[in-house]
Amino acid sequence: MTTPPNPVPNPGPDSVPAPVGIDDLLARVRSGLDRIEAREAFALASAGDALLVDIRYAALRERDGLIPGALVVERNELEWRLDPWGSHRSPEATGHDLRVVVVCNEGYASSLAAASLRQLGLHRATDLVGGFQAWRSEGLPVTGPDA
């Protein structure tokens, strides 16, 4: 039996990260984000200075409506659609300098998603504080059932 030319190292017990609760993980992730409020996100998107990306699942979009002009991407496809180097990227994924504002329902999953985009090199990715619910509460444009 031969050894592969570039074997993958087997991580030892010292390289396994310590367990962390979701609240601590969220706090860590958010400390590296420039999270923005709904009105600022609206202004940036209206000026063409940010791409709003709605990662809510279909049932929530059908129930609550959509943010006009937002790119809808299922959370499980987000990295593939926004990686500027990826073969499955959306046309909107124009480069690593793109200002992406991720929108979930209440602003939790979007923080983790924005952190993942930053790991891909989208260094301006962030998320919307309070998510879609904050957007709607501010009276910002929504199309669909509750518009």
C-alpha atoms as one frame of an Amber mdcrd trajectory, in Angstrom:
protein
   0.000   0.000   0.000   1.368   3.433  -0.902   0.849   6.753   0.809  -0.926
   9.480  -1.191   1.456  12.204  -2.406  -0.126  14.926  -0.225  -1.794  13.246
   2.733  -4.279  15.305   4.681  -2.954  15.775   8.217  -4.970  14.110  10.928
  -5.838  16.845  13.412  -4.805  16.059  16.944  -6.872  16.764  20.033  -5.222
  20.173  20.448  -6.604  21.408  17.118 -10.259  20.713  17.939 -12.031  23.929
  18.915 -13.648  24.056  22.325 -17.438  23.817  22.326 -19.269  27.122  22.309
 -22.939  27.998  22.778 -24.872  29.740  20.030 -25.104  33.002  21.992 -21.314
  33.131  22.351 -20.833  32.185  18.710 -23.221  34.931  17.606 -21.424  37.481
  19.785 -18.059  36.484  18.300 -19.353  36.601  14.748 -21.115  39.922  15.221
 -18.009  41.534  16.688 -16.484  41.238  13.218 -19.484  42.643  11.325 -20.612
  46.205  10.683 -24.274  45.349  11.176 -26.697  47.903   9.784 -30.209  49.054
  10.571 -33.107  48.813   8.135 -33.176  52.465   7.035 -29.434  52.461   6.312
 -29.796  49.234   4.321 -32.644  50.797   2.348 -30.572  53.902   1.587 -27.533
  51.857   0.512 -29.591  49.556  -1.703 -31.544  52.464  -3.216 -28.286  54.203
  -4.124 -26.895  51.016  -5.674 -24.232  50.790  -2.968 -25.356  47.448  -1.510
 -26.942  44.195  -2.589 -29.688  42.995  -0.264 -29.785  39.195  -0.115 -32.890
  37.571   1.352 -32.091  34.125   2.790 -35.490  33.482   4.398 -37.088  30.207
   3.465 -39.969  30.133   0.994 -42.779  29.827   3.549 -41.716  33.074   5.242
 -41.385  34.896   1.935 -44.845  33.684   0.897 -46.335  34.661   4.261 -44.668
  38.054   4.740 -43.696  39.221   1.258 -40.455  40.347  -0.340 -38.123  43.317
  -0.260 -38.254  44.793  -3.771 -34.921  44.428  -5.538 -33.471  41.956  -3.029
 -31.759  38.885  -4.409 -33.498  35.787  -3.034 -31.055  32.976  -2.274 -31.820
  29.965  -0.124 -29.417  29.799   2.827 -28.028  26.437   1.742 -26.991  27.955
  -1.622 -25.696  31.310  -0.393 -21.944  30.711  -0.624 -22.223  29.091  -4.056
 -24.328  31.946  -5.444 -22.226  34.807  -4.049 -18.694  33.463  -4.537 -17.373
  35.711  -7.336 -15.037  32.901  -8.405 -17.675  30.162  -8.254 -19.120  28.399
 -11.261 -22.643  28.629  -9.770 -22.508  32.323  -8.892 -25.375  34.702  -9.494
 -24.786  37.513 -11.992 -24.951  39.923  -9.044 -21.815  38.363  -7.519 -19.534
  40.834  -9.261 -16.495  40.782  -6.992 -15.107  40.519  -3.499 -15.647  44.258
  -2.892 -19.409  43.866  -3.245 -21.320  45.265  -0.257 -23.731  42.465   0.668
 -26.415  42.894   3.324 -27.849  39.521   4.303 -31.470  39.503   5.459 -33.085
  36.668   7.405 -36.345  36.826   9.335 -35.127  38.324  12.634 -31.393  38.956
  12.247 -29.832  35.823  13.728 -29.120  33.415  10.866 -28.054  36.375   8.740
 -25.151  37.128  11.082 -23.766  33.612  10.653 -24.360  33.800   6.895 -22.543
  37.140   6.595 -19.590  35.721   8.529 -19.459  32.811   6.099 -19.409  35.222
   3.145 -16.537  37.085   4.777 -14.610  33.815   4.939 -15.050  33.627   1.145
 -13.388  37.027   0.876 -16.505  39.199   0.625 -15.003  41.542   3.208 -17.886
  44.028   3.115 -20.600  41.451   3.839 -22.817  42.221   6.806 -26.374  41.694
   7.930 -29.538  43.557   8.778 -30.196  44.093  12.492 -33.634  42.633  13.217
 -33.946  41.093   9.762 -37.021  41.326   7.585 -39.229  41.985  10.603 -37.272
  45.175  11.384 -37.483  46.214   7.721 -41.258  45.806   7.725 -41.631  47.502
  11.139 -39.848  50.558   9.738 -42.491  50.774   7.003 -39.955  50.155   4.243
 -41.108  48.775   0.871 -42.453  45.226   0.819 -44.286  43.422  -1.958 -46.601
  40.503  -1.390 -49.195  39.376   1.139 -48.642  42.015   3.833 -47.681  44.886
   1.549
